Amino acid sequence: MKIHFLGTCAGTEPMPGRKHASIAVESGKNIYWFDAGEGCSYTAHLLGIDLLKVNKVVISHTHMDHVGGLGNLLWNIRKLVIMRKQLPLHGGIEVYLPNMETWEGVMLILKNTEGGFKTDYPINVMPVEEGVLFDDGIMRVTAFPNSHLACLNSPKCLSFSYLIECEGKRLVYSGDVGKYEDLDAVFEECDGLIIETGHFGINTAYEYWKTKKIDRLFFSHNGREILNYPEESQEKVKKYFGDKAIICEDGMSVTL
């Protein structure tokens, strides 16, 4: 299972060399997208990732730094279909969104582009709800509500973290959380945790990490501490985590 980090910046102003949050998880001929910050499909295409292999797109919450590139991702897939005269490998695309109002806005924009955004393949959108989102025999994804949008115990949650089970591995994608303890419901141990540092520092991550069994830790959705003090942050991560943690950069790919 390969993890491609397409955008590793929190919701800041534009930063050199970093775009907003997005990863793609690749297993065989399947690509599963998690969050779609600005420029995610641009970065992926230039990395040689085949956008026509995109199977499902899963959004953690609909803040702009997580959905700003969603319309462009779908537009680029359609463009490649036209250019290659080839349909998406899996026949269509499924999109999972916590807030369906965002989908209405995305489609309003796309329908006013060339050709009315007509496609010869289905794009099916479904709401994210707590529990198993899908299990297609290759990947199983389970959604867990978190308190990033102060909705942990409300009837309608709009922010989620995800447990990704694939190729015998357990990968947790935090999305944005109100506190790291939101992830307690997701796992006791895992092979990899992609953890946001946009709202918390490395010290806080370390205190949480000590309480869990995590084989590898990937810092993404990086905030001011890492962005403003990259060398000091690298030293701190090495001191606290040894070789168990990585500060992720745009365009980085790792195998789990």
N, C-alpha and C positions, 0 to 999 in steps of 0.2 A: 504494500500500500504506500503510495507516494503522496506527500502533502506539498502542494505548491502555494507559497505565500505570495499573493498577488498585490496585497496592500496591507501595510503593517503600521499605519499611522492612526492615532486616535482622531477625534473630530476637531482638528486644529485648522488654522489657516494653511494654505499650500506650503509644503515643506520640500526642500530639494531631495530628490531621490526617493520620496515616499508618497504613496497614495493611500487612500482610506481603506478601511477593513475589508478584506476578501481573501478567502482561501479556496483552493480546488483540491479535492481528494480523488486520486486516480487509482482505480483497481481494474486491471485488465483493459478492456475496451470501454470502460465506464468512467465518466467524470461527473462527480457530484460537487456542486457549487455551494459554498456557505458564505453568505453575505456578499454584497455586490457594491462595494464602494467605487468611487469615481475611477475610471480608467482600468477597471479590472480585466475586461476582455481585451483591451489594448495590450496590457502587460502579458496576458496569457498567450495571445497570438504571437507576439514577438519572442516568447520563450519556446515556441514550437508546439504549444498545446493545441490539439485539434478541437475547435469549438463545436464541431459537428458530433463529437462524442459526449457532449453534455447531456446528461440523463435527467437530473433533477437540480433545482435551485432552491435552497433553503435559506430564509432570512430570519435572523434572530430578533430584530425589531426594526421599525421603519424610520429611524433617524437617518438624516441625509448621508452621514458618513458610512452607512451600511446599505443604502439603496440607491445612492446617486448614480451608480453605473448599471443599474438593472435594465433600464430601457435600452441603453447602448449595447449591453450584452445580447439582448434579444435581437436588436437591429443588426448587429454584426453576424450573428448566426444566420439570419435571413439573407444577408448579403453574400455569405459564403455559399449558401444553398443555391443562390442564383448564379454565382460565378462558376461553381463547380458542376452545376446541374446534378446535384446529389442531395438527397434528403438527409436529415439528421440520422445518425446510425441507429438510434433506438425508436425511430418513427415519430417521435414527438418529444415535448418537454413538459415536465411538471414543475410548477412553481408553488412554494409553500410560504404564505405570508401571515404574520400575526394580525395585520390590519388591512382589511380588504379595500378600504377607501384609497389606500396608496395604489392598489392595482388599477382602480378607475382612473387615477391621474396618469399613471404610466401609459395606459392604453389610449387615453385621450391624446397624449403627445405622439405616440407611435402611429395612430390612425391618421394623423395630419402630415405624415411623411410620405415619400413617394410610394405610389401604388396602394395607398390606404392601409399599408402594412398587411396586405393579404398574404397568407401563407398556405402552402400545400401540405402542411403538417399541423397537428393540433398543439396548442399551448394551453394546458389545463392548469388552472390556479385553484388552490385549496387553502382554507384557513389553517393556521397552526393551533392545535389544541394539546393540552397535556396528555402525554402517553405516546404510544408508538405512532410515528408519522407514516412510516412505511417499512416494509421488509420485503425486498424484491429477490431474496435468495443470494444476493451479493453483499448488500449492505442493509443493516437495520439501524434506523435512527429513532431515538426516543427523545421527546421534548419535555423539558422540566421548566416550569415558570420560575422567574427570578424577580427580585425587587428593584431592578434598575429603574423601572417606571412606576415604582411604588404601588405595584398591583399584585403582590404575591398572594394575598388572600382575598382579592376581589373576584367577583363573578367572571369578569372578562380580563384576562391577562394579555398584555401586548408585548412582553419581552420574555425571551426564552434562552436557556442553555440547552446543549444537545449532547447526548451520548451516542457516539458513532461506533458501531460494531461491524468489523469487516476483516476478512482474512484471519480470523482468530484473534484479533487485537481489539482493545477497547481504547477509544480516543474520545476525550471530552473537549468540546468547544464551548468556552465560557460565554461567548457573546459579551455584552456589557452586563455587569451585575451591580446590585446595590451594595453588596458586601460579599466577600469571598465565601462566607458561610452559606450563601445561597446554593453553593455547589454541593453542600453536604448531602442533599437528596439525590444527587446524580451518581455519586460513586464513593466507595471506600478505597479502591485501588484502581489504577489504570496503567496502560502502557504509555500513554501520552496525554498531556494536558496543555491545550492552547489557551493561555490565560491572558486576560486583558490587563494592561497597566496604565490605561488612560485615566483611571479614577483612583488608583492606588500606587504606592511606591514599591520598590524592590523589598524593603524591610517587611512590609505587610505581607507580601507574597511569600516571603521566607517563613514567617510565623505560621502561615496557613499550610504551606508545603510540609512543614515538620509533622503535622498531624495526619498526613495521608501517605499512602504507598503509591508513589508516582515514579514510573521508570524514567520518563523524560519530560521535561518542562520546556514549553515554547512561549516566550514572551512576545506578544503581538498586541495590536491596537495600542501602540506604545504612546505614553504621555510625556509630559515635560521633563521629568527626571532623565529618562533615557534619551529623549531627543536633544535636550540642551547640554547634557553631560555624558556623551557616549563613551568616552574612554573610562571615566570614573565608574560608569554603570557596568561596563564590561568587567572591570576589576572586582566590583562588589559581587556580581553574579558568580564569578569564578571563586571568590572567597567563600560565599555562602553555599553554593550548589555544586562546586567542582565541575565535573563534566556532565552533570545531569541536566543542565539548563542552557538554553540558547536564546540570545536576543535576536529575533528574526528581522531580516531585511527583505525589501521588495525583490522578487525574482528568485528568492531562495527556495530550493526544493530539498526535502528530506524524505528518507525511507523509514517507515515504522515497521 
